[in-house]
Amino acid sequence: MERIHKNKILVFILLIGFFLRIAFILTLKNHFYFDDEFEYYKIVQNFLSGKGLIVANNLKSFRPPLYPLVISILFLFKINLIGIRIFQSLVSTFSVYFIYLIGKKIFDEKVGIVSAFISSFYPFFIFYNGFLLTETLFVFLTVLSIFYLIMTNTEKNGKFSFFSGVFLGLGGLTRPILQLYLPFSILHILYFKENLKLKFRKIIFLVVGFCLTLSPWIIRNYRIFHKFIPGTTMGGWVFWEGNNPYSDGGPCPYFPEGILEIDEIERDKILYKMAFKTIKENPKRFFYLLKNKFKRFWNIVPNAPEFEKKFLYRFISVFSFGIMMPFFIIGFFFSLKNKKAQFLHSLIILFTIFHIVFLASIRYRLPLEPFYIILSIYGFLELKNLTSSTYFKRKKV
């Protein structure tokens, strides 16, 4: 009976979350709002016209393929922009469900339910459903990857390991940063308290699932460039953008004249070399940028010029993300010995290091925010239990 009651609460939370997402997207106009949306739409147009998953002839592997491929399939079924926004709202609602499962598996039912409740009306999860951007899909695939990795701790046959590899691969085809999490996943499995043979079986299934998922994109890139490219040719572009002489660590439009006319692979190498040269010439500025990018990545208020000066956006950010910050820090450190929670810790550390070296914005932090919420709720409940226990002991004395 109690289980049925909890299931009803969860269903209610999911329905509320879905309708809030629909309510938001119905306020949007039937057009694109961000520059990246136009670029993804261009990829979709090129793919549907038979040119392939490319931005242009000189940008054939500049963007990862999965998100535009999914959108292309929706367009094939005559689903328009509003339909895509509804689809993304549904995907986001499924993310809420898996956030519940992760909170429950790592900690307990209460953490899972409260985390799902917060996630259902968390403004940043709602906001990105309205735009032709990778955020909603990437959050979903990141959450699925972590869920199945956590489940590998309980399995004996490798099924969950295989699926975790598949979802890591799919996430890596949405944003290549998730491909970097594979070595961390292997290390976590090696750290499990179980026999070595079982550990290696899980690692093999994980790697096989990961490699099979990435292989079509890798083969495609090799046929075009005769190079091994598991991700994109965007790395040098982003690295330069976050470290050039005029950068503050966020998006910066300063690029060498004529850079787009250079061969795609060569352009990537040139931009990496130029960025490293800039860092070598002024290492103090590089360390300043590391600090500034850390601030940008974990900033409580939006960094983007169109949002940072608007009171409403600042208010919403402070009273959603910001208000949880102290509890997240407590939850992060209180859960360090929890082996399942260590999947969250390593992912948070990886994303933070990557973005303070390359390019930082609170938008890139979104895939971490499901785990930020879970650790915040855990931290709040632990602090509450601790203070209640201390207070009770004092009263007793």
N, C-alpha and C positions, 0 to 999 in steps of 0.2 A: 504493500500500500504506500509506504514512504517513497519507494522508487518511482511509482506512478506519479506521485505528487511532484517529485523533483523533475521528472520528465515533462510534466505539464508546465512547470516554471520555465524550463529551458526552451520549450516550444514557444511560449509566450515571449520570451526574450528575443528569440530569433525572428518572430513575426514583427515585433516592435522595431527591431533593427532594420528589417527589410522595408517596412512602410516608411520609416524615417528616410531611408535612402531614396525611395521613390518620390517622396515629398520634396526632397532637395532637387533631384534632377528635373522635376516638373517646373521648377522655377527658372531653369536655364533656357536660353534661346537656342534655336536650331542652327548653331554655327560653332566653329572652333574658337577657343579662347587663348591658346598657347601656341608658340612657334613650333614646338615639338609635335603638336597634333597635326599640323600641316605636313610635316615630314613623314610621319607614320601613314597619313592618308596617301601621300605620294607613293610610298612603298606598296600600299594596297593596290593603287591604280596600276602601277607597273606590273605587279604580279598578275592581276586579273587580265591585263592586256598581253600577257605572255612574255614579258621582259624579265621576269624573275623577281625575287625578293631584294630589290635594290632601290636605293634612293635616287641614284643617277648612274650613268655609265662610268663615272669616276669615283663612285661611292657604292661599290657592289657588296662590300661586307662591312660597311660602316655602322650599321645598326644590327643588333641581334634579331633572329628571324621569327621567334615564336609568337610574340604579340601581334605583329602585322599578319602573320599566317592565320591566327585565330580570327582576327577582324575580317580578313579576306573571306574566310569560310562563312561568316555571318552575312557579309555582303552578297555572297553567292545565293544565299537563301532569302535575298531581298529584305534583309533586316537593315533599317536605316539608323541614323545617329541616335535617335531616341531609343530604339530597340537595343542598340549596343550599350547604352547607358543603363537600361533595365537589366541586361545580361550581366553587366559588371556589378550591379547592385546585388544580384543573386549570388555571384561569385564571392562578393564581400561578406554576404550573410553566411555562406558556408565557412568562410574564414573564422567568423565568430564561433561557430560550432567547434572547430578544431582548436581554437584558443581555449574553449571550455575543457576539451579533452586533455590538452597539454597541462593546463593548470591542475586538473584532477590527477593526472598520472604522476606529475612531479611532486605535488604537495597533497592536496585533498579536495574533496567535493566543494567545500566552501570557497576555496581559492578559485576553482574552475568556474563556478556559478557567478561569483562576483566579477571575475575577469570578463566573462561573456557579457554580463550586464553592462559593464563599462564600455566594452568594445562595441556593443550594439548601438550606442549613441555617441561614440567617440567622434568628434567633428572631423578629424583628418581622414578617418576611414570612410566617412560619408562623402566628404568633399571630392575625393579623386575619382569617385564613380562617374562623375559628370563629364569626364574628359578623355580624349583619345590618347591616353598615356599608359605606360606599363605598370604603374603603381599598384593598381588593384589586383591584377593577375600575379604580379611578382610577390606581393604580400601573401597571397593564397598559396603559391608554390613554396615559398619559404616556410610558412607555417606547416604545410604538409610534409616537407622534408624533415623538419625538426620533430614532428609527431612520429614519423616512421623510424627515425633514428632513436628516439626514446623507446619505441616499442622493440627495437632490436635487443634491448637488455633482457627481454622476457622470452624471446623465441628460441627454438631449437633447430629449425629447419632452413633458415635463411630467407624466408618469404619477405619479412619486413625489411631485411637488409637490401634485398633486390629493389623493392619499391622505394626505399629511401634513396638509393642510387639513381633510380629513374626520375624521381622528383627533384633531386639535386641537379640532374642533367637538364631537365625542363626549365628549372629556375635559372640555370646557367645560360640557357638559350633565350631567356627573357632579359637577364642582366648577367654578364659574364662574371661578376664578382662572386656569385654563389659557387662557381666552379672551384674557387680557391678554398672552399670549405671542405672539400673532399679529404685532404690530408688530416684536418682536424677531426673529421668523422672517424677516420681509421685509428687515430690516436685514442679517441674516446673508447672505441670498441676494444682496443688492446688493454685498456685500463679496467675493463669489466672483470669481476671476480668469477671466472669460469675457465674451463680447461682450454689449452692453447689450440687444440684441433677445432673446437667450436668457434673460437675467435677468428681463426683463419678462414673457416667456412663462411662466416658472416662478412668478412672483408672481401672475399672473392665475389660473393653475390652482390655486395655493394658496388664494387668496381665494375663488374660486368653490367649491371643495370645502368650505371653512369656512362660507361663507354658506348653501349648500344644506343643510348639516347642521343649522345653527341655525334655519333658516327656519320649520320646523313649530312649534317652541316659541315663536318670536317672534310668529308669526301668531296662535297660540293666546292668548298673553298680550295681544296688541293687541285681540283680540275681547272679552276679559274686562274689561280695564282701560282700553282706548283709549290706551295708553301703549306706548312702545318699551321692552321689558324683555328683553334678551338673556340675562340670568342669572336672578336671583331678587330677591325683596323682603326678603332677609335681611341685606343690607349694613348698614343702619342699626342693626339689632339687634346684629350682631357688633361693629360699631364702638363702640357704646355699652358693650357688655359688656367690651370691652378697654380702655376709657378713662373709665369712670364714676368718681365720687369714691371708691368702695370697691373698685375693681378692683386686682389685682396684675399684670394683663396676661394672666391666664388666664381660664377660664370663671368668670363671676360672676353669681349669680342676682338681683342687685339691679336691679329695673326699676320705673319709675313705676307707681303703682296705676292699674288700668283701661286700661293701654296696649293690651292685646289686643282691647279693645272698639272701638278706633279703626279706621277704614278702613285696609286694608292698605298702600296707597300713601302715604296721609297719615302713617301710623305710621312708615314707613321714613324719611320726611322729618323728622318730629319727633325721632326718635332721633338722626339725623345732626346736627340743629341743637343738640340738648341736649349731645351729645358735644363738638362744636366750641366751644360756650359754656363747658363745663367746662375744656377745654384752654386757651381764651383767658384764663379767670380764674386758672388756675394752670399756666403754661407749664413751670415747674420740675418739677412732678409729671409732666407729659407726657414730658419728657426722661428722667426717672427710669423711667417705664414703658417707654419705648423700649429702654433698657438692660436692664431686667428681662425684657422680652419677647424680646430677643435671647438672653439667658441661657436662658430657658424653651425657646425654639425649638431651640437647639443644646445643650441640657443633656445630659450623659452619662447621668444616671439619670432615671427617670420622674418627672414632675411631679404626676400625679394622686394624690390622697390615698390611694386604695385600693391604690396600688402603691409610692409613694415610700418608705414606711417598712418595706417587706418586703425582707428581706435577699436572697432568691432573685432577685427582679426586678432589684434594684440590681446584684447580682453578674452576672447575665446581660447586662444593659445595658453595664456597664463592660467586660466581656470579649467583647463583640461590637462595638457601635458605638464605645465608648470607646477600645478598643485600636487602632482604625484612625485615630483623629483626627489624630495627628501626620503619618501617611503621606498622609492626605487633603490636609492643608495643603500638604505638599511637592508632591504630585501636581497640585494646583490651580495652584500658581504655576509649576511646571515645564512645564505644558502650555498656558500662556497664549498662546503663539505658534502653537499648533496650531489651525487654522481650524475643523476639525471639532469639536474639544474645546470651542470657544467656545460651541457650542449648550448644553453642560452648564453652563459658567460663567454664562451669562446667565440660564438657568433657575434656578440656585441663588441668584443675586443677586435675581431678581424675587421668588421665594417668600419669601426672607428679609426683604426690605423690606416686602412686603405684610403679612406676619404680625407684624412688630414695630410696624407702624402699627395694624393691626386687632386681632388676637387670636392668642396664641401658645401652642403646646403641642407636645410631641414627636410627637404623633399626626399633626399637620399637616405634619410634616417627612418622613413616610414616602415620598411620591412622589419625593423627592430622593435617597433612600438607594440606589437602584440605581446612580446616578451617583456618589454618595459612595463606594460600594464600588469602582467602576471606577477612579476617580481615586486611591483609596487603594492599590489594587494597582499601578497605574502608578507612584505615588510610591514605594512600597516597592521595586519592581524597579529604578527609576532610582537610588534611593539605594544599593541594593546594588551596582549596576554602577559607580556613582561611587566608592564606598568601595573596591571591589575594584580598580578602575583606579588609584586613588591609592596603595593599599597596594602594588600590583605595581610602580609607578614608584619608590616609596621603596626597595623591596627591590633593584631594579635598580641604583639609585644606590649 
